[in-house]
């Protein structure tokens, strides 16, 4: 056992040494005669026990204990030795961390042996408690997967950093980082591989951080970085370093993945800024980076704030619009490319805004999609269009081949209640399901392809036809098409824009139509704007055409008038 004996009195030292040798311990005793010599020895050597005299020539024993504790070297059991009896002093020594307080005149070998044993046990217990507290604090403040700060600790550190920034007159920026392809990694390769990627991301982010920066995993695949900016635009430099660090693919067992991210940056502009507000700004900037193409960064500006406030306002108005039945349905005629007769119509939602009048989908549909309100709006359109088709059957359109095409969001394909709600609407309206065709945008189908296949098959079993909308703009593939029980392909209007003047565009349009026909699907070409484009659609054997060349979308009354006029002409 290594013991440091600290006492400037030679006689007392000799007496204590003699008692120690009679205590049956295997001892290695080192002597110090001043407080600073004791502190130096405790710093350089790890002792099992320190026997510390209270009265020393340079420091009191109490001051030695305080210095040792403050400097982090007081990890050894300490027993105070004193020549005077003082209960208040003894209490003070014990409160500051000493394990015992002994009077020199009362010490004998048995007493000393017992004191040493108990002191070491108490000290060991205290060290274990300190370790447990440290471990608990670590659990409370750090993300257990990556070892980074969690949000709680991040916010606590930032309050200190903001004060430091004010003293040093430096800027403080917040970067919010979200992985672009993480969901695909998780869904395709499993959560274990996803965790490996998150750990690797944390390591690469740490490699670009300075000691004074704070890096945090907020949750999922989202990270935050607070940086002190002594130089102007330093946050731009850090963002570029992050992209450079992510350029190298991450290699795992039998798998190589590319790590890409979108970053939003916002500044703490004054001492009143709180983390949540700046996080919201960085979040807006990050989503702008994603909208601009991903794998890039964007700096927050007030325009983004205005856009966000507008979107919040529109979302609130949309909820009222659903409540007060403000959505109406317009209809755009669809004609046979061969006979030029009206064979159907596409139902298109419009918002009868109480103050702004009729609003097109570009004003609200993306916000409805983001908020999930699109599901209720689609149900409204389905019910109104189905009801209108029934009404026309009695008064206007006798043909049983006249279909109403209705757009639905891909969100419905993930809903467990969608099929029941469609069946309920069809039953309430009492319409023949074959008169309804539901359109789903092609690019949205592949998000959960297996479920999409199942839902589409069950809709067809009800008698409802399905169409792939905007065909050619997403993931056009025969391997997808052969698994989907769809009846119609709608070629996107973008493929008609340069027809007939551009030969390559003509060949592409012809190829898309041929693809649909080869799979025995009905092909609808939308966006026809002149007679030359109509002739090309006829020449390439498109089945149905639609566009402003024939008519803009019309409300139900105007559509009926158009239908009668077109039929009579």
C-alpha positions, 0 to 999 in steps of 0.5 A: 500500500502506497502512503503519503505522510505529510507532516513537518514535525520530525518527531510526529513523523517518526511516531506515525511511521512506527505506528504504521509499521505495527499495523500489519500492512505491507507499506511503501511510505513517502514523506512530504513536509510542506503543503506544496510538496504534498500537492506535487507528490499527489499529482505525480504519484497515485497513492492509496492513502494520504495522512495529512497533518493540519498544521504545515509551514506553508499551507493548512491541511484544509487548504491542501485538501481544497487545492487537491479537490479543485485541481482534480488530484484529490482522488486518494483517501485522506485522513487528517492528523491533528494535535489539537481537538476541534470538533468544528474543524473536524466537521469542516474537513469531513465535509470537504472530502476527508475520510477521517479526522484523528487526534495524534495523541489518541492513535495506536496501531489498532486504531490506525489500522481500523481508520485506514481500512474504513477510510479506504472503503469509504473512499472507494464508495465515494469514488463509485458514487462519483462514477455513477453520477458521471455515468448518469450525467453522460447518459442524460447529456449524450446520444447513446448511438453516436456519443454526441451531445443530445438536444438537452445538453446542446441547449445548455452549452449554447446558453454559455456560448452565447454569454461568451460570444457577447464578451468576445464580440463574435458571431454565433451560427447554427447549422441544421443538417439532415441526411438526404438518403437515410430513409432509403438506407434504413428501408433497403438495408435495415436499421443496423446499417442505418445506425452504422451510417449515423455513427460514421456521419458523427465521426466525419462531422467531428472531424470538421469541428473545432474544440469550441464548436458544439455538435449535437444529434437532435434525433433520427438523421438530423444533426445540429452544429453551433459555431463561433464565427470570429470571421465573416461567413465562417459558417459557409467555410464549415458547410463546404468542409462538411460536404468535402468530408462526405464526398468519400463513400462509406464502405460497410460489409458488402455495401458502399453508400454515398452520404449526402446532406442538406444544410440550413444555416441561421444566425443568433442575431442578438442576446434575446434569440432562443434556440427554438427560434433559431432552429426554426429558421435553420429548418426553413433554410434546410428545407429550401436546400432540399427543394433546390435539389438537395446536397447543398446548403442554404442561408436563412433570410426573411423571404423564407420567413415570409413564405413559411408564414404564408404557408402556415396561414394557408394551412389554417385557411384550408382547414376552414375551407374543408369545414365550410365546403369551399372546394369546387370541381372543374372539368376539362374535356377529354376527346377521342384522338380518332373521332374527336368526340368527347369521351370523358373529363378530368376532375380538377379541384379549385378553391372558392376562396371567400376573399380571393375568388377561385384559386387554382391548385398551384396556390394550395395543393403543395401545402395540402400535401405537406399537411396531410389535408390533401386526403380530405380534399381528395375525398371531397373531390371524389364525392362531388365528381362522382355525384356530378357524373351520376347527375349528367347520366340522367340529363346530359351524357347517356354513354356508359363509356364516359369516364370521370378521371380524378387525381388522388395523392399517393398518400392514400396508398399508405392509408389503411382506410382509403379503400373503405372510404372509396367504397363508402363514397361509391355506395353513397353516390350509388355510381357504377365504379367503372365510370370512375378512373383514379389518377396517381402521379408516376413518381409517387408510386415507387415510394412504397411500391409493394403496397401500391401494387396491393391497393391498386389491385384491390381498387380494380377488384372494386371495378375502379380503373387506374391511370398513371399520371404525368407518365415519363417524368418519374421512374418510367420502367417496364418492370414497374408497369408490368406489376401494376394493374392499371388501364391508362397511361397519361403522357405528361404535357412537357413531352408535347411542348416542342412537337411538331417542330423538334424531331427528337421531341416527336420521336420521344412522344411516339416512343411513349405512346408505343410503350403504352400501346405495347402493354395494351394500355389506353394512352391519354396525351395531355397538354394539346394546344394546337391542331399540329399537336393534335395531328401528331397524337392521331398519327402516333395512335394516341387514344385520348387527347386533352388540353387548352386547344379544346377547352380550359377546365370548366365548372359543371354548368359551363361544361354541360353547355360546352358538351351540348355545343360541341355535340351539336357542332 
